Amino acid sequence: MNPRPTTPEVTVRPDERTTARTLVDALLEQVADREDPHVGLTGGSMGVEVAREIGARWATDETAAALLDRTHWWFSDERFLPEGHADRNDTQVLEALGTRPAPERWHVLAPAPGDDPSRDEAEAAAVDQAAELAMVPRHEGLPSLDLLVLGVGPDCHVASLFPGHPDSAVHDRWTTAVDDSPKPPPVRVSFTMPVIRAAEQVWLVACGEGKAEALAGAREAFAGCASTTVAARAGEPLDRPAGWAQGRTATRWFLDEAAAARLPAA
Ligand SMILES: O=C(O)[C@H](O)[C@@H](O)[C@H](O)[C@H](O)COP(=O)(O)O
């Protein structure tokens, strides 16, 4: 196995809009030479902003639309709620995209049976999602997305892997059910960290001063996370999941100036 890069490549833009635009320019380049690219999307404010920008290209740029038409779209985490619920990540992303990708390329989590699902119901959806992930080309036995875009929480979470929570260190499954998320709603399904780290490239996108401290912490932990594995933690929860969110060949961070304010000078 080639060693992972020990630093993220950081791109800083003045605001959310230009950060999302820069990321989507790079995304289009990244998928351009792939036959059947697999891209992971995320929820949250910047996840939706990125989707809005992807939707704008889809609607106005024929070359981009041809690439986006043949992309498989996944969600690295989902808020486990009924289909079409306004708080589901896929509902919000779909609305921001303004276009409906082909059903066979739109890989969303099964719906919850009601607004107050149980952990067992979320576990069943996680198992179904893992079965669907089996179609993604593998690297060392794990599904390896070409590109995974992740938001970052002010507490340093990514996807639905929260610092100090046991789910953050799950390493024997591809997906996990979370029933005590500090960010509502409480019940979610998330890719596990080994699946995040199996992606060829992982891109974090974050804007605003509320993210500056989390990013500084993740940056500090980054090199240490590159040289070890989640399995080596033997189930001990991660304290800075965003520092672990690394691609096999590259990790890029797309930030605005406020989010980047506490990073060490390049
Ligand atoms: O379900 C969600 O909300 C997410 O998938 C989550 O991981 C999100 O990406 C971060 O919390 C950042 O969200 P914000 O950009 O809204 O802070």
The ligand as a Gaussian input file, in Angstrom:
#p B3LYP/6-31G(d) Opt

LIG

0 1
 O      -26.211000      15.242000       8.082000
 C      -25.405000      16.138000       8.062000
 O      -25.662000      17.260000       8.462000
 C      -24.056000      15.876000       7.513000
 O      -23.884000      15.015000       6.559000
 C      -22.903000      16.416000       8.282000
 O      -21.773000      15.607000       8.354000
 C      -22.543000      17.781000       7.681000
 O      -21.886000      17.650000       6.464000
 C      -21.683000      18.562000       8.654000
 O      -22.359000      18.604000       9.894000
 C      -21.461000      19.975000       8.197000
 O      -22.702000      20.606000       8.113000
 P      -22.827000      22.180000       8.061000
 O      -22.095000      22.595000       6.821000
 O      -24.292000      22.453000       8.008000
 O      -22.181000      22.690000       9.311000

